[in-house]
């Protein structure tokens, strides 16, 4: 699986070009499924899931890029549906666009739905995460980002990549998200961790990690 893990979506030309490179074809010829599930687990404003799906979130561009077609995959519904109804749909899609919200809530429903087990087999699919949608692919999110608590407790997520992510560094609406705070957060983790601002993304291709940025970021190592 090819990954583009963003803080705030396709914010600039460099991240856009990285997405097209991963797709191997123009956006206008690609068809994604968008996953809004993370929004329900976070104390965000009402309508965030709708805004993400409909492309009405200009601060976090994902669904409004001019895709050939766009579908919705709601993870909380999947346990009530036969796998034959949704697994082939996921296997045949070009891109998964995974929105922001609460990373642990998203991780819980990735597992409960069965999508988490399916992800490693999607060799030709591009996964594009936004904030929590990126953090869910990491081993841990750190206590600073724990809001919704899973039944099992802890801060563990899917662990598909071997590094953690602190998004939205130095965001004007998040004064607590300083680089110093990110450094302190990373000190509580046991593995490598990236702090990235909204102009930065992490591209993962066959295990190779590249940072794509028109902003600023840091890598913290234990």
Secondary structure, DSSP 8 states (H G I E B T S, - for coil): -EEEEESSSS-SHHHHHHHHHHHTS-GGG-EEEEE-GGGGGS---TTHHHHHHHT--GGG-STTS--SEEEE--HHHHTTS-HHHHHHHHHT-SEEEE--S-HHHHHHHHHHHSHHHHHTT-TT-EEEEETHHHHTTSSB--GGG--S--TT-S-B---SSSSEEE-STT-TT-TT--HHHHHHHHTT-SS-EEEE-TTEEEEEETTEEEEEESS-EEEE--
